[in-house]
Amino acid sequence: MKTEDIVNMLGQLGCTDISTMTPGKVKSGCPFAPWRHGGGSDSHPSFVVWPDDEVSSSYYCAGCKASGGSMLSLVWRFQELSNRDMTKLIAFVGKADRGLDPAERVSRFEYKPSAGDGEWVPPKRKKKEMEPIPEACIEPFTKNVAHHFLQRGLTEETCRAWGLGDDPRRGRALFPVRDIDKRLLAVSGRLYRESCCGIKYKDFDKVCPKCGRKKQPKYLHSKGFRKGLVLYGEHMIDPEYKTGIIVEGNMDPIAIWQAGFRNPVAIMGSSPTLEQCERMVQFFDRLIVVPDGDEAGDEMGKKFEEMLGNKMPVIIRQPERLMDPASLGNDGIKTLLSGLFPY
C-alpha cells in the first residue's frame, strides 16, 4: 500500500499527529486509543504502519500492542470497536491493499454491491471456534491427584471437582480446559519443578550450565489450542450468579473457588483478548479483577477498565507485591475479597 494511501486511511480513522518516516513508514496516534489506551488518547504517537512490499502493509502499536498484517484487518477491527459503518473505507482499502492473494481477499472482504449505490458491503464475520478433543486426552491422567496441587494447598476434593490430572512421566500437572458447555477443548500441562540439576530456571538463561539441557516451557498445551478464545474455568460458572472474578493463571481460579467464591475464571495470561472480553460480557454483569501483585498485574487492571469499564462495573483487588491469588491461601483470599459479595 502506498504511503499516501496509508496517510489517507489513517486520517479517515481519526488518527492524530500523522507523520511520514523513512523508509515509507507512517506514524500516528493509535486509532484504537479510545478503547485500548489509558485516558482514551495516544498523546505520544505510538502507532506505526510500514509497507511490507509495494502492495501490502503491516501495523503495530507500542502502546496497546495491536498488530496485524494487512490494512483490511485494521479497518475491520476499527469497525468492530467503534460500531461505525466503514463500508466506503473498506472498499478503498480493498482496492489499494492488493497484496492479498484471492483466497485471503475473499475471506476478509466480500465483493457484493449494496442496493442502489454500488458500494461494497462488509460480510458477516464468522466467529472463531475451537473443536473439542476426545475425553481420552485427560481421563487416564485423573486417577491420581498430582502432588504438585496438594503442595500448592488444594484439597483432593477440589482437584476432583475441577478434573485435574497428573502426568508423572512428563513431570506435569494437568489442567483440562473446557468451554461453558463443558466440552474439552485442550489440556494444559504445568511443570512440577522449574529447575534443572538443582539450579532454578530463573538463575540461568536458556541452557542448564551443568548438563546442557534446554529449559522446558512452563506450560504445554494441546496442539492447536488458542487460549485467547476461551476462559479457563468457564465450565464451572454458575449462570444464575452474574459477578465474575477474573484472574491470570490456571491455579488462581481453583484456589478462589476452594475459598468459597463463585465464578472465578482465568484469562491464562495478563492481557485479555477481544474474544475473552466478549465472553465476559456474555456471562457477567459485574467483574472483580484480581491480577498478580506485579507490573504486569498493574497493566492488566488498567486494560480491563479500558476495555470493559463502559460495559459493566469493574472492581480491581490486587494482592501485595510479588503475590498471586493462589499463594494467599483460603484466609488470605477471603480477606482480599471481603465486602464484595453477599455470601
Secondary structure per residue as TSV (DSSP state, phi and psi in degrees):
chain	resnum	aa	ss	phi	psi
A	1	M	-	360.0	134.4
A	2	K	-	-69.8	153.9
A	3	T	H	-59.3	-42.4
A	4	E	H	-65.3	-33.4
A	5	D	H	-66.6	-40.4
A	6	I	H	-63.3	-44.7
A	7	V	H	-60.5	-44.6
A	8	N	H	-58.6	-46.5
A	9	M	H	-64.2	-46.5
A	10	L	H	-61.9	-36.1
A	11	G	H	-62.1	-41.1
A	12	Q	H	-68.7	-22.9
A	13	L	T	-85.7	0.1
A	14	G	T	82.5	17.9
A	15	C	-	-68.5	145.9
A	16	T	-	-106.7	163.5
A	17	D	S	52.7	47.7
A	18	I	-	-76.5	129.1
A	19	S	E	-144.8	153.0
A	20	T	E	-97.6	147.8
A	21	M	-	-128.2	174.8
A	22	T	T	-107.1	145.4
A	23	P	T	-95.3	101.9
A	24	G	S	81.7	1.8
A	25	K	-	-75.6	155.3
A	26	V	E	-127.1	131.2
A	27	K	E	-116.6	145.2
A	28	S	E	-162.6	175.9
A	29	G	-	-67.3	150.6
A	30	C	-	-71.0	130.5
A	31	P	T	-66.9	-18.7
A	32	F	T	-93.8	6.6
A	33	A	H	-54.4	-41.0
A	34	P	H	-59.8	-22.6
A	35	W	H	-111.8	-24.7
A	36	R	H	-117.1	-8.5
A	37	H	S	-112.9	147.6
A	38	G	G	-60.6	133.1
A	39	G	G	78.8	-3.8
A	40	G	G	76.7	14.9
A	41	S	-	-144.8	160.0
A	42	D	-	-114.1	80.7
A	43	S	S	-66.8	-27.9
A	44	H	S	-114.7	96.4
A	45	P	-	-43.9	122.3
A	46	S	-	-125.4	8.0
A	47	F	E	-102.0	128.2
A	48	V	E	-129.7	134.4
A	49	V	E	-116.7	133.1
A	50	W	E	-136.6	143.6
A	51	P	E	-75.2	126.9
A	52	D	S	-74.6	-33.9
A	53	D	S	-155.4	-161.8
A	54	E	S	-69.6	-19.8
A	55	V	S	-122.9	-12.4
A	56	S	-	-128.2	159.1
A	57	S	E	-141.7	159.0
A	58	S	E	-126.8	163.0
A	59	Y	E	-140.4	157.2
A	60	Y	E	-157.3	139.2
A	61	C	E	-115.1	122.8
A	62	A	T	-72.7	-16.4
A	63	G	T	-83.1	-59.1
A	64	C	T	-101.1	-1.2
A	65	K	-	68.8	16.0
A	66	A	-	-65.2	140.1
A	67	S	E	-154.3	159.6
A	68	G	E	-172.4	165.4
A	69	G	S	-106.4	8.1
A	70	S	S	-155.4	155.5
A	71	M	H	-72.3	-24.6
A	72	L	H	-63.7	-41.6
A	73	S	H	-64.1	-33.5
A	74	L	H	-64.1	-46.8
A	75	V	H	-69.2	-38.7
A	76	W	H	-59.3	-44.0
A	77	R	H	-65.7	-40.9
A	78	F	H	-62.8	-42.7
A	79	Q	H	-61.3	-40.1
A	80	E	H	-64.3	-43.3
A	81	L	H	-74.6	-38.1
A	82	S	H	-89.3	-18.0
A	83	N	-	59.7	26.0
A	84	R	-	-96.3	149.5
A	85	D	-	-80.8	108.3
A	86	M	-	-105.6	28.2
A	87	T	H	-54.9	-47.6
A	88	K	H	-65.8	-40.5
A	89	L	H	-68.8	-35.3
A	90	I	H	-62.2	-40.7
A	91	A	H	-63.4	-42.7
A	92	F	H	-61.9	-47.7
A	93	V	H	-68.3	-37.5
A	94	G	H	-60.1	-32.5
A	95	K	H	-80.5	-35.6
A	96	A	H	-80.8	-32.9
A	97	D	-	-89.3	70.2
A	98	R	T	-82.1	1.8
A	99	G	T	-73.0	-15.9
A	100	L	S	-75.4	138.8
A	101	D	-	-73.1	162.4
A	102	P	H	-54.5	-41.9
A	103	A	H	-63.8	-40.6
A	104	E	H	-70.3	-36.3
A	105	R	H	-63.0	-42.2
A	106	V	H	-63.7	-37.5
A	107	S	H	-71.2	-24.5
A	108	R	H	-101.9	-23.0
A	109	F	-	-150.1	120.3
A	110	E	-	-98.3	121.3
A	111	Y	-	-86.6	89.2
A	112	K	-	-140.3	116.3
A	113	P	B	-65.2	139.7
A	114	S	-	-82.6	163.1
A	115	A	T	-62.5	129.0
A	116	G	T	96.5	-52.6
A	117	D	T	-109.1	-3.7
A	118	G	-	73.1	9.0
A	119	E	-	-74.0	152.5
A	120	W	B	-74.3	143.6
A	121	V	-	-119.3	143.6
A	122	P	-	-72.6	146.2
A	123	P	-	-77.9	165.7
A	124	K	-	-71.2	131.9
A	125	R	-	-74.3	135.3
A	126	K	-	-84.9	129.9
A	127	K	-	-70.1	137.2
A	128	K	-	-72.4	137.4
A	129	E	-	-139.4	153.6
A	130	M	-	-110.9	140.8
A	131	E	-	-81.6	140.9
A	132	P	-	-67.1	157.0
A	133	I	-	-111.2	162.9
A	134	P	-	-63.5	145.3
A	135	E	G	-61.9	-23.5
A	136	A	G	-62.2	-13.9
A	137	C	G	-71.9	-20.3
A	138	I	T	-122.6	-31.0
A	139	E	G	-52.7	-46.4
A	140	P	G	-63.2	-18.6
A	141	F	G	-97.1	-0.7
A	142	T	S	-97.8	4.0
A	143	K	S	-68.1	-34.8
A	144	N	S	-118.0	147.3
A	145	V	-	-87.9	128.6
A	146	A	-	-63.9	133.0
A	147	H	H	-60.0	-27.6
A	148	H	H	-56.4	-42.7
A	149	F	H	-68.4	-40.1
A	150	L	H	-66.4	-37.8
A	151	Q	H	-64.0	-30.9
A	152	R	T	-83.1	3.3
A	153	G	T	98.6	2.9
A	154	L	-	-82.0	148.8
A	155	T	-	-91.3	162.4
A	156	E	H	-61.4	-37.3
A	157	E	H	-60.0	-43.5
A	158	T	H	-64.2	-43.9
A	159	C	H	-61.0	-40.0
A	160	R	H	-67.6	-41.4
A	161	A	H	-62.2	-36.7
A	162	W	T	-91.1	-2.1
A	163	G	T	68.3	30.7
A	164	L	-	-70.1	152.3
A	165	G	E	-126.2	177.1
A	166	D	E	-140.1	127.2
A	167	D	E	-124.6	81.9
A	168	P	T	-64.5	-26.8
A	169	R	T	-63.2	-39.3
A	170	R	T	-95.6	-4.7
A	171	G	T	68.4	41.6
A	172	R	E	-134.1	139.6
A	173	A	E	-88.2	137.6
A	174	L	E	-110.0	134.6
A	175	F	E	-115.7	113.9
A	176	P	E	-74.8	132.7
A	177	V	E	-104.7	117.3
A	178	R	E	-122.5	153.6
A	179	D	-	-89.0	-175.0
A	180	I	T	-61.4	-24.7
A	181	D	T	-91.9	10.0
A	182	K	-	69.0	17.3
A	183	R	-	-76.0	138.1
A	184	L	E	-77.8	115.6
A	185	L	E	-98.6	-29.0
A	186	A	E	-169.0	167.2
A	187	V	E	-124.1	127.6
A	188	S	E	-106.3	128.9
A	189	G	E	-111.1	124.5
A	190	R	E	-105.2	135.2
A	191	L	E	-57.4	138.1
A	192	Y	S	-63.6	-51.4
A	193	R	-	-126.2	132.2
A	194	E	-	-98.7	67.6
A	195	S	E	-156.8	166.2
A	196	C	E	-149.7	130.4
A	197	C	T	55.4	33.3
A	198	G	T	79.7	3.3
A	199	I	E	-106.6	126.5
A	200	K	E	-67.8	144.0
A	201	Y	G	-55.0	-35.6
A	202	K	G	-67.0	-15.2
A	203	D	G	-95.5	0.4
A	204	F	S	-143.7	165.8
A	205	D	S	-80.4	-96.4
A	206	K	S	-105.1	-28.6
A	207	V	B	-125.9	136.5
A	208	C	-	-61.1	126.6
A	209	P	T	-67.8	-16.8
A	210	K	T	-90.6	-51.7
A	211	C	T	-107.2	-12.7
A	212	G	-	83.0	3.8
A	213	R	-	-75.8	147.0
A	214	K	B	-75.7	151.9
A	215	K	-	-61.4	142.2
A	216	Q	-	-90.2	147.0
A	217	P	-	-64.0	144.7
A	218	K	S	-59.5	-42.4
A	219	Y	E	-122.2	141.1
A	220	L	E	-121.2	136.0
A	221	H	E	-117.2	160.1
A	222	S	-	-57.0	146.5
A	223	K	T	-58.5	133.5
A	224	G	T	84.9	0.4
A	225	F	-	-71.5	130.8
A	226	R	-	-118.3	96.7
A	227	K	G	-65.7	-20.8
A	228	G	G	-72.6	-4.3
A	229	L	G	-99.7	-1.3
A	230	V	S	-147.0	162.1
A	231	L	-	-108.5	130.1
A	232	Y	B	-71.8	125.0
A	233	G	T	101.1	1.2
A	234	E	G	-68.4	-19.6
A	235	H	G	-69.6	-14.9
A	236	M	G	-98.0	4.0
A	237	I	-	-66.5	136.1
A	238	D	-	-90.1	108.0
A	239	P	T	-65.5	-16.6
A	240	E	T	-82.1	-12.7
A	241	Y	-	-114.4	121.3
A	242	K	-	-101.9	13.2
A	243	T	E	-101.7	129.2
A	244	G	E	-110.0	143.3
A	245	I	E	-108.4	118.9
A	246	I	E	-108.3	127.1
A	247	V	E	-131.4	-179.3
A	248	E	S	-91.7	-65.7
A	249	G	S	-93.7	165.8
A	250	N	T	-62.2	-34.5
A	251	M	H	-70.8	-29.5
A	252	D	H	-61.6	-48.7
A	253	P	H	-65.7	-30.9
A	254	I	H	-67.7	-43.9
A	255	A	H	-63.8	-39.8
A	256	I	H	-67.7	-39.9
A	257	W	H	-62.2	-42.6
A	258	Q	H	-63.0	-29.9
A	259	A	T	-77.6	-2.8
A	260	G	T	105.8	11.1
A	261	F	-	-104.4	145.0
A	262	R	S	-94.6	154.7
A	263	N	-	62.3	40.7
A	264	P	E	-84.2	132.9
A	265	V	E	-137.4	155.8
A	266	A	E	-117.6	144.4
A	267	I	-	-89.4	-0.6
A	268	M	S	57.7	45.3
A	269	G	S	164.7	-166.1
A	270	S	S	-116.5	2.5
A	271	S	S	-130.9	112.1
A	272	P	-	-69.3	145.4
A	273	T	-	-91.2	165.2
A	274	L	H	-61.2	-38.1
A	275	E	H	-65.2	-39.5
A	276	Q	H	-66.6	-38.8
A	277	C	H	-63.2	-38.2
A	278	E	H	-61.2	-39.2
A	279	R	H	-68.1	-38.6
A	280	M	H	-63.8	-41.0
A	281	V	H	-63.6	-34.9
A	282	Q	H	-68.8	-38.8
A	283	F	H	-91.0	-32.3
A	284	F	-	-127.2	161.8
A	285	D	S	-124.8	6.7
A	286	R	E	-153.6	140.1
A	287	L	E	-121.9	134.2
A	288	I	E	-109.7	109.1
A	289	V	E	-95.0	123.8
A	290	V	-	-122.2	82.8
A	291	P	-	-79.4	167.3
A	292	D	-	-67.1	160.0
A	293	G	S	-86.4	62.8
A	294	D	S	-146.8	-175.8
A	295	E	H	-64.5	-39.6
A	296	A	H	-62.0	-37.1
A	297	G	H	-65.7	-37.8
A	298	D	H	-58.0	-46.7
A	299	E	H	-66.3	-36.5
A	300	M	H	-59.7	-45.1
A	301	G	H	-59.9	-42.9
A	302	K	H	-63.0	-41.3
A	303	K	H	-64.6	-39.1
A	304	F	H	-64.8	-40.2
A	305	E	H	-64.5	-38.0
A	306	E	H	-70.3	-44.2
A	307	M	H	-84.1	-30.9
A	308	L	H	-126.3	-2.6
A	309	G	T	-61.3	-25.0
A	310	N	T	-90.7	-2.3
A	311	K	T	-100.7	-33.2
A	312	M	S	-164.2	165.5
A	313	P	-	-63.4	133.5
A	314	V	E	-123.0	116.9
A	315	I	E	-112.7	131.1
A	316	I	E	-103.2	127.4
A	317	R	-	-129.8	104.4
A	318	Q	-	-109.0	133.4
A	319	P	-	-72.0	178.2
A	320	E	S	-60.1	162.2
A	321	R	T	-57.7	141.5
A	322	L	T	66.9	16.0
A	323	M	-	-115.0	151.7
A	324	D	-	-125.8	163.7
A	325	P	G	-54.4	-39.5
A	326	A	G	-66.8	-22.8
A	327	S	G	-86.6	-3.9
A	328	L	S	-82.8	-24.1
A	329	G	H	78.3	167.9
A	330	N	H	-56.3	-47.3
A	331	D	H	-65.7	-41.6
A	332	G	H	-64.4	-39.1
A	333	I	H	-65.6	-42.4
A	334	K	H	-62.8	-38.2
A	335	T	H	-66.6	-43.6
A	336	L	H	-62.0	-38.3
A	337	L	T	-100.1	11.3
A	338	S	T	-63.1	142.3
A	339	G	T	84.5	-1.8
A	340	L	S	-98.8	-14.3
A	341	F	-	-131.5	150.3
A	342	P	-	-77.9	-10.2
A	343	Y	-	-106.6	360.0
